[in-house]
């Protein structure tokens, strides 16, 4: 039989969802996991790291808001790697990312 009163209908939905989402807490078990130390550095990226990441770029992806294709960065060679190292070291040391780096292009596909 349908519930026509809005307050009774909302109350019924509350009952249904309370049963769905109020599960008893999981028992607390003491589990010790051990992982090897993960070497993390807080130094700015070096040329070798930047060169490695540039080579991982996919050549035929669309360019970003700067209209520069990934192939340009991938094929930029030592000159571009050194320039990127200088740029990223400055950003790292200043602890300030340029606001234009927050821009992206999103194309919805329907």
C-alpha positions in Angstrom: 0.0 0.0 0.0 1.6 3.3 -1.0 2.4 5.9 1.6 0.9 9.2 0.6 1.8 11.3 3.7 5.2 13.0 3.0 6.3 12.7 6.7 5.5 9.0 6.8 7.2 8.5 3.5 10.4 10.3 4.7 10.3 8.3 7.9 10.0 5.0 6.0 13.0 6.0 3.8 15.0 6.8 7.0 14.2 3.4 8.4 15.3 1.7 5.2 18.6 3.6 5.0 19.3 3.2 8.7 19.2 -0.6 8.2 21.4 -0.3 5.1 24.2 1.9 6.4 24.4 1.3 10.2 26.5 -1.8 10.4 28.2 -2.8 13.6 31.8 -1.7 13.9 34.4 -4.1 12.7 36.3 -5.8 15.5 39.6 -4.1 16.4 42.4 -6.4 15.7 46.0 -5.7 16.3 47.9 -6.3 13.1 51.5 -5.2 12.7 52.5 -4.6 9.1 56.2 -4.1 8.3 57.3 -2.4 5.2 60.8 -1.6 4.1 61.7 2.0 4.3 60.7 4.0 1.3 63.5 6.3 0.1 62.0 9.7 -0.3 64.1 12.8 -1.0 63.1 16.4 -0.4 65.7 17.6 -2.8 64.6 19.3 -6.1 64.5 17.0 -9.1 67.8 16.5 -10.9 68.5 16.4 -14.6 68.4 12.6 -14.8 65.0 12.5 -13.1 63.6 15.1 -15.4 65.0 13.4 -18.5 63.4 10.2 -17.4 60.0 11.8 -16.9 60.2 13.7 -20.2 60.9 10.4 -22.0 57.7 8.9 -20.5 55.5 11.6 -22.1 53.2 10.3 -24.8 54.2 12.0 -28.0 50.8 12.3 -29.7 48.7 13.6 -26.8 46.9 16.9 -27.1 48.8 20.0 -26.1 47.8 21.9 -22.9 46.8 25.5 -22.5 50.2 26.6 -23.7 49.6 24.9 -27.1 53.0 23.1 -26.8 52.7 19.4 -27.8 54.3 16.7 -25.7 56.6 15.7 -28.6 58.4 19.1 -28.2 59.3 18.3 -24.6 60.1 14.7 -25.4 62.5 15.6 -28.2 63.9 18.7 -26.6 67.2 17.1 -25.8 69.8 18.2 -23.2 69.0 21.9 -23.7 65.4 21.5 -22.7 66.3 19.2 -19.9 68.7 21.7 -18.4 66.1 24.5 -18.8 63.4 22.4 -17.1 65.8 21.6 -14.3 66.5 25.2 -13.7 62.8 26.1 -13.8 61.7 23.3 -11.5 64.5 24.0 -9.1 63.4 27.6 -8.8 59.8 26.6 -8.3 60.9 24.0 -5.7 63.1 26.5 -3.7 60.5 29.3 -3.9 57.7 26.8 -2.8 55.4 28.6 -5.2 53.8 27.0 -8.3 52.8 29.5 -11.1 49.1 29.9 -11.2 49.0 29.2 -14.9 50.1 25.6 -14.1 46.7 25.1 -12.6 44.9 25.5 -15.9 43.7 22.5 -17.9 41.4 21.7 -20.8 38.6 19.3 -20.2 36.6 18.1 -23.2 33.4 16.2 -22.3 32.6 13.3 -24.6 29.0 12.3 -25.0 
